[in-house]
Amino acid sequence: MILAAISTSLITVVVLTCVVFGKAAAELVAEYEAFSES
């Protein structure tokens, strides 16, 4: 039970990290595209 809880929380942390980095990368790409157009 403890291992299952730990693995579940680890998966949650990994997914949240991927989402946060994905949003940050999307914002960086949008800023880079806007900068390269000007």
mmCIF file of the N, C-alpha and C atoms, coordinates in Angstrom:
data_MODEL
# 
_entry.id   MODEL 
# 
loop_
_atom_site.group_PDB 
_atom_site.id 
_atom_site.type_symbol 
_atom_site.label_atom_id 
_atom_site.label_alt_id 
_atom_site.label_comp_id 
_atom_site.label_asym_id 
_atom_site.label_entity_id 
_atom_site.label_seq_id 
_atom_site.pdbx_PDB_ins_code 
_atom_site.Cartn_x 
_atom_site.Cartn_y 
_atom_site.Cartn_z 
_atom_site.occupancy 
_atom_site.B_iso_or_equiv 
_atom_site.pdbx_formal_charge 
_atom_site.auth_seq_id 
_atom_site.auth_comp_id 
_atom_site.auth_asym_id 
_atom_site.auth_atom_id 
_atom_site.pdbx_PDB_model_num 
ATOM 1   N N  . MET A 1 1  ? 0.836  -1.208 0.000   1.00 0.00 ? 1  MET A N  1 
ATOM 2   C CA . MET A 1 1  ? 0.000  0.000  0.000   1.00 0.00 ? 1  MET A CA 1 
ATOM 3   C C  . MET A 1 1  ? 0.869  1.256  0.000   1.00 0.00 ? 1  MET A C  1 
ATOM 4   N N  . ILE A 1 2  ? 1.919  1.236  0.839   1.00 0.00 ? 2  ILE A N  1 
ATOM 5   C CA . ILE A 1 2  ? 2.771  2.428  0.917   1.00 0.00 ? 2  ILE A CA 1 
ATOM 6   C C  . ILE A 1 2  ? 3.476  2.658  -0.424  1.00 0.00 ? 2  ILE A C  1 
ATOM 7   N N  . LEU A 1 3  ? 3.984  1.568  -1.012  1.00 0.00 ? 3  LEU A N  1 
ATOM 8   C CA . LEU A 1 3  ? 4.675  1.722  -2.295  1.00 0.00 ? 3  LEU A CA 1 
ATOM 9   C C  . LEU A 1 3  ? 3.716  2.231  -3.358  1.00 0.00 ? 3  LEU A C  1 
ATOM 10  N N  . ALA A 1 4  ? 2.484  1.752  -3.346  1.00 0.00 ? 4  ALA A N  1 
ATOM 11  C CA . ALA A 1 4  ? 1.507  2.215  -4.336  1.00 0.00 ? 4  ALA A CA 1 
ATOM 12  C C  . ALA A 1 4  ? 1.250  3.709  -4.167  1.00 0.00 ? 4  ALA A C  1 
ATOM 13  N N  . ALA A 1 5  ? 1.147  4.163  -2.926  1.00 0.00 ? 5  ALA A N  1 
ATOM 14  C CA . ALA A 1 5  ? 0.911  5.586  -2.685  1.00 0.00 ? 5  ALA A CA 1 
ATOM 15  C C  . ALA A 1 5  ? 2.101  6.410  -3.149  1.00 0.00 ? 5  ALA A C  1 
ATOM 16  N N  . ILE A 1 6  ? 3.304  5.912  -2.887  1.00 0.00 ? 6  ILE A N  1 
ATOM 17  C CA . ILE A 1 6  ? 4.508  6.640  -3.298  1.00 0.00 ? 6  ILE A CA 1 
ATOM 18  C C  . ILE A 1 6  ? 4.589  6.720  -4.821  1.00 0.00 ? 6  ILE A C  1 
ATOM 19  N N  . SER A 1 7  ? 4.349  5.596  -5.499  1.00 0.00 ? 7  SER A N  1 
ATOM 20  C CA . SER A 1 7  ? 4.432  5.606  -6.958  1.00 0.00 ? 7  SER A CA 1 
ATOM 21  C C  . SER A 1 7  ? 3.354  6.504  -7.548  1.00 0.00 ? 7  SER A C  1 
ATOM 22  N N  . THR A 1 8  ? 2.165  6.503  -6.955  1.00 0.00 ? 8  THR A N  1 
ATOM 23  C CA . THR A 1 8  ? 1.092  7.369  -7.459  1.00 0.00 ? 8  THR A CA 1 
ATOM 24  C C  . THR A 1 8  ? 1.476  8.835  -7.306  1.00 0.00 ? 8  THR A C  1 
ATOM 25  N N  . SER A 1 9  ? 2.029  9.203  -6.152  1.00 0.00 ? 9  SER A N  1 
ATOM 26  C CA . SER A 1 9  ? 2.419  10.593 -5.943  1.00 0.00 ? 9  SER A CA 1 
ATOM 27  C C  . SER A 1 9  ? 3.572  10.967 -6.867  1.00 0.00 ? 9  SER A C  1 
ATOM 28  N N  . LEU A 1 10 ? 4.481  10.033 -7.117  1.00 0.00 ? 10 LEU A N  1 
ATOM 29  C CA . LEU A 1 10 ? 5.589  10.319 -8.031  1.00 0.00 ? 10 LEU A CA 1 
ATOM 30  C C  . LEU A 1 10 ? 5.066  10.571 -9.437  1.00 0.00 ? 10 LEU A C  1 
ATOM 31  N N  . ILE A 1 11 ? 4.116  9.740  -9.879  1.00 0.00 ? 11 ILE A N  1 
ATOM 32  C CA . ILE A 1 11 ? 3.542  9.931  -11.214 1.00 0.00 ? 11 ILE A CA 1 
ATOM 33  C C  . ILE A 1 11 ? 2.855  11.292 -11.288 1.00 0.00 ? 11 ILE A C  1 
ATOM 34  N N  . THR A 1 12 ? 2.138  11.655 -10.222 1.00 0.00 ? 12 THR A N  1 
ATOM 35  C CA . THR A 1 12 ? 1.463  12.956 -10.206 1.00 0.00 ? 12 THR A CA 1 
ATOM 36  C C  . THR A 1 12 ? 2.475  14.086 -10.315 1.00 0.00 ? 12 THR A C  1 
ATOM 37  N N  . VAL A 1 13 ? 3.568  13.981 -9.582  1.00 0.00 ? 13 VAL A N  1 
ATOM 38  C CA . VAL A 1 13 ? 4.599  15.030 -9.625  1.00 0.00 ? 13 VAL A CA 1 
ATOM 39  C C  . VAL A 1 13 ? 5.204  15.126 -11.023 1.00 0.00 ? 13 VAL A C  1 
ATOM 40  N N  . VAL A 1 14 ? 5.480  13.981 -11.639 1.00 0.00 ? 14 VAL A N  1 
ATOM 41  C CA . VAL A 1 14 ? 6.074  13.991 -12.980 1.00 0.00 ? 14 VAL A CA 1 
ATOM 42  C C  . VAL A 1 14 ? 5.115  14.629 -13.977 1.00 0.00 ? 14 VAL A C  1 
ATOM 43  N N  . VAL A 1 15 ? 3.835  14.266 -13.904 1.00 0.00 ? 15 VAL A N  1 
ATOM 44  C CA . VAL A 1 15 ? 2.854  14.830 -14.843 1.00 0.00 ? 15 VAL A CA 1 
ATOM 45  C C  . VAL A 1 15 ? 2.736  16.337 -14.644 1.00 0.00 ? 15 VAL A C  1 
ATOM 46  N N  . LEU A 1 16 ? 2.652  16.773 -13.391 1.00 0.00 ? 16 LEU A N  1 
ATOM 47  C CA . LEU A 1 16 ? 2.541  18.213 -13.132 1.00 0.00 ? 16 LEU A CA 1 
ATOM 48  C C  . LEU A 1 16 ? 3.782  18.947 -13.629 1.00 0.00 ? 16 LEU A C  1 
ATOM 49  N N  . THR A 1 17 ? 4.959  18.343 -13.433 1.00 0.00 ? 17 THR A N  1 
ATOM 50  C CA . THR A 1 17 ? 6.191  18.973 -13.907 1.00 0.00 ? 17 THR A CA 1 
ATOM 51  C C  . THR A 1 17 ? 6.185  19.106 -15.426 1.00 0.00 ? 17 THR A C  1 
ATOM 52  N N  . CYS A 1 18 ? 5.742  18.052 -16.108 1.00 0.00 ? 18 CYS A N  1 
ATOM 53  C CA . CYS A 1 18 ? 5.676  18.104 -17.573 1.00 0.00 ? 18 CYS A CA 1 
ATOM 54  C C  . CYS A 1 18 ? 4.713  19.192 -18.022 1.00 0.00 ? 18 CYS A C  1 
ATOM 55  N N  . VAL A 1 19 ? 3.575  19.318 -17.341 1.00 0.00 ? 19 VAL A N  1 
ATOM 56  C CA . VAL A 1 19 ? 2.599  20.346 -17.716 1.00 0.00 ? 19 VAL A CA 1 
ATOM 57  C C  . VAL A 1 19 ? 3.193  21.738 -17.524 1.00 0.00 ? 19 VAL A C  1 
ATOM 58  N N  . VAL A 1 20 ? 3.868  21.946 -16.392 1.00 0.00 ? 20 VAL A N  1 
ATOM 59  C CA . VAL A 1 20 ? 4.447  23.264 -16.109 1.00 0.00 ? 20 VAL A CA 1 
ATOM 60  C C  . VAL A 1 20 ? 5.526  23.599 -17.134 1.00 0.00 ? 20 VAL A C  1 
ATOM 61  N N  . PHE A 1 21 ? 6.413  22.634 -17.418 1.00 0.00 ? 21 PHE A N  1 
ATOM 62  C CA . PHE A 1 21 ? 7.469  22.891 -18.396 1.00 0.00 ? 21 PHE A CA 1 
ATOM 63  C C  . PHE A 1 21 ? 6.884  23.086 -19.786 1.00 0.00 ? 21 PHE A C  1 
ATOM 64  N N  . GLY A 1 22 ? 5.821  22.352 -20.107 1.00 0.00 ? 22 GLY A N  1 
ATOM 65  C CA . GLY A 1 22 ? 5.167  22.506 -21.410 1.00 0.00 ? 22 GLY A CA 1 
ATOM 66  C C  . GLY A 1 22 ? 4.612  23.909 -21.583 1.00 0.00 ? 22 GLY A C  1 
ATOM 67  N N  . LYS A 1 23 ? 3.950  24.422 -20.538 1.00 0.00 ? 23 LYS A N  1 
ATOM 68  C CA . LYS A 1 23 ? 3.400  25.776 -20.621 1.00 0.00 ? 23 LYS A CA 1 
ATOM 69  C C  . LYS A 1 23 ? 4.524  26.792 -20.752 1.00 0.00 ? 23 LYS A C  1 
ATOM 70  N N  . ALA A 1 24 ? 5.594  26.620 -19.976 1.00 0.00 ? 24 ALA A N  1 
ATOM 71  C CA . ALA A 1 24 ? 6.716  27.551 -20.034 1.00 0.00 ? 24 ALA A CA 1 
ATOM 72  C C  . ALA A 1 24 ? 7.362  27.521 -21.419 1.00 0.00 ? 24 ALA A C  1 
ATOM 73  N N  . ALA A 1 25 ? 7.523  26.323 -21.978 1.00 0.00 ? 25 ALA A N  1 
ATOM 74  C CA . ALA A 1 25 ? 8.125  26.204 -23.305 1.00 0.00 ? 25 ALA A CA 1 
ATOM 75  C C  . ALA A 1 25 ? 7.227  26.849 -24.351 1.00 0.00 ? 25 ALA A C  1 
ATOM 76  N N  . ALA A 1 26 ? 5.917  26.666 -24.241 1.00 0.00 ? 26 ALA A N  1 
ATOM 77  C CA . ALA A 1 26 ? 4.992  27.270 -25.207 1.00 0.00 ? 26 ALA A CA 1 
ATOM 78  C C  . ALA A 1 26 ? 5.081  28.791 -25.143 1.00 0.00 ? 26 ALA A C  1 
ATOM 79  N N  . GLU A 1 27 ? 5.172  29.340 -23.929 1.00 0.00 ? 27 GLU A N  1 
ATOM 80  C CA . GLU A 1 27 ? 5.294  30.790 -23.796 1.00 0.00 ? 27 GLU A CA 1 
ATOM 81  C C  . GLU A 1 27 ? 6.612  31.280 -24.388 1.00 0.00 ? 27 GLU A C  1 
ATOM 82  N N  . LEU A 1 28 ? 7.698  30.530 -24.149 1.00 0.00 ? 28 LEU A N  1 
ATOM 83  C CA . LEU A 1 28 ? 8.991  30.928 -24.703 1.00 0.00 ? 28 LEU A CA 1 
ATOM 84  C C  . LEU A 1 28 ? 8.958  30.900 -26.224 1.00 0.00 ? 28 LEU A C  1 
ATOM 85  N N  . VAL A 1 29 ? 8.339  29.868 -26.797 1.00 0.00 ? 29 VAL A N  1 
ATOM 86  C CA . VAL A 1 29 ? 8.248  29.774 -28.260 1.00 0.00 ? 29 VAL A CA 1 
ATOM 87  C C  . VAL A 1 29 ? 7.431  30.937 -28.808 1.00 0.00 ? 29 VAL A C  1 
ATOM 88  N N  . ALA A 1 30 ? 6.322  31.270 -28.142 1.00 0.00 ? 30 ALA A N  1 
ATOM 89  C CA . ALA A 1 30 ? 5.488  32.382 -28.606 1.00 0.00 ? 30 ALA A CA 1 
ATOM 90  C C  . ALA A 1 30 ? 6.270  33.691 -28.545 1.00 0.00 ? 30 ALA A C  1 
ATOM 91  N N  . GLU A 1 31 ? 7.009  33.909 -27.461 1.00 0.00 ? 31 GLU A N  1 
ATOM 92  C CA . GLU A 1 31 ? 7.808  35.128 -27.350 1.00 0.00 ? 31 GLU A CA 1 
ATOM 93  C C  . GLU A 1 31 ? 8.905  35.154 -28.413 1.00 0.00 ? 31 GLU A C  1 
ATOM 94  N N  . TYR A 1 32 ? 9.533  33.996 -28.678 1.00 0.00 ? 32 TYR A N  1 
ATOM 95  C CA . TYR A 1 32 ? 10.601 33.951 -29.675 1.00 0.00 ? 32 TYR A CA 1 
ATOM 96  C C  . TYR A 1 32 ? 10.053 34.247 -31.064 1.00 0.00 ? 32 TYR A C  1 
ATOM 97  N N  . GLU A 1 33 ? 8.858  33.686 -31.366 1.00 0.00 ? 33 GLU A N  1 
ATOM 98  C CA . GLU A 1 33 ? 8.266  33.941 -32.679 1.00 0.00 ? 33 GLU A CA 1 
ATOM 99  C C  . GLU A 1 33 ? 7.910  35.421 -32.831 1.00 0.00 ? 33 GLU A C  1 
ATOM 100 N N  . ALA A 1 34 ? 7.352  36.016 -31.786 1.00 0.00 ? 34 ALA A N  1 
ATOM 101 C CA . ALA A 1 34 ? 7.007  37.437 -31.842 1.00 0.00 ? 34 ALA A CA 1 
ATOM 102 C C  . ALA A 1 34 ? 8.274  38.279 -31.974 1.00 0.00 ? 34 ALA A C  1 
ATOM 103 N N  . PHE A 1 35 ? 9.354  37.868 -31.311 1.00 0.00 ? 35 PHE A N  1 
ATOM 104 C CA . PHE A 1 35 ? 10.606 38.621 -31.376 1.00 0.00 ? 35 PHE A CA 1 
ATOM 105 C C  . PHE A 1 35 ? 11.241 38.500 -32.759 1.00 0.00 ? 35 PHE A C  1 
ATOM 106 N N  . SER A 1 36 ? 11.185 37.304 -33.361 1.00 0.00 ? 36 SER A N  1 
ATOM 107 C CA . SER A 1 36 ? 11.829 37.099 -34.657 1.00 0.00 ? 36 SER A CA 1 
ATOM 108 C C  . SER A 1 36 ? 11.056 37.798 -35.769 1.00 0.00 ? 36 SER A C  1 
ATOM 109 N N  . GLU A 1 37 ? 9.749  38.019 -35.572 1.00 0.00 ? 37 GLU A N  1 
ATOM 110 C CA . GLU A 1 37 ? 8.975  38.699 -36.609 1.00 0.00 ? 37 GLU A CA 1 
ATOM 111 C C  . GLU A 1 37 ? 9.309  40.185 -36.657 1.00 0.00 ? 37 GLU A C  1 
ATOM 112 N N  . SER A 1 38 ? 9.612  40.797 -35.505 1.00 0.00 ? 38 SER A N  1 
ATOM 113 C CA . SER A 1 38 ? 9.876  42.233 -35.453 1.00 0.00 ? 38 SER A CA 1 
ATOM 114 C C  . SER A 1 38 ? 11.274 42.566 -35.949 1.00 0.00 ? 38 SER A C  1 
# 
